[in-house]
Amino acid sequence: MNLLERRLLGFRTLDVGLAVFLVALILGVYLAKTLAGGERGQIATAERRIVEERQRIVLLEAEVAHLERPERLTTLARAYAGLGPVAAAREITPQGLADALQSPQPPGAPAIAAAPAPPSALETETATVAEDIPDPAAPAAVAAPSPPSSAKPPEPKP
């Protein structure tokens, strides 16, 4: 009697082997599909996060474009740093620049004034809602510095 003709509990050995193989195959396919479903969920989550991050990038780019507007920067430079366009009379030629760099500064020359402190978060356009709420324990907020007077700078001597 050979191995294929042998009987085990009333069934041929080949039939029992094939039934065990079929059950193992069914369990393997079920396990593979379950794992693939979990990975599909992870992929969907990652794709959702990518879409959210792209939307956030678009919003941040729009905010940067707003904050970098030349009109806004000009206004802030004039208000807080006292900066403005250079007058044509204050421009210097390349030769004059070389001469100015080689000669020492006279002892009676006026010192450069310190720039005013930068505005606090309460004074800027970009303050968040949480920053707009004053802290009751903190001292009263300081008023925004007034823009410098429109006094004309002294003309340089030629």
Steps between C-alpha positions, in 0.01 A plus 500: 500500500651829405472836682229639271274199546531492875197606701493730799171512698317370199649752253787454264822668610505704180152639575597595856822668377313699235235609755772624739670683209169661399431622858856642521454675164167651611654629825798644308279690257284630786809618689645670189173683431474614863855639497439671165185665639698641792764636265227653281375687807851627574542613139167685512604672824835603349329635186257702716792648694677588174191687377472686833870595489466627142207717606708630792788577262265701277374696802854568624611614154204739490593633844862551393384684189284724720781567747755574225288764324728796423239754616469329838877471546546865404240609756656287775853620416391862523292453816735290712851550364473849356619374162401644166624541146847648464502857373703560185713755686609228745629263235875466464720425202732198504804731538334683789429167667864396472608832649248470786619150585867606508458811716427451873177637644549844656476501882205745501288292263154414632456145624242279332180497704372165623199370314174482695401163643311274258123495539347247735264229380203716603610776263553294185256379237594138557408479869292194577177502696674361809758779484225764475359407842687700766637314802338641818819434700719683246556877513295718267602488133726775376355718224642458150792731425400801295653533155803729484445860403540591137804715573732518204845348564793745481649541157856358469776745418657438159 
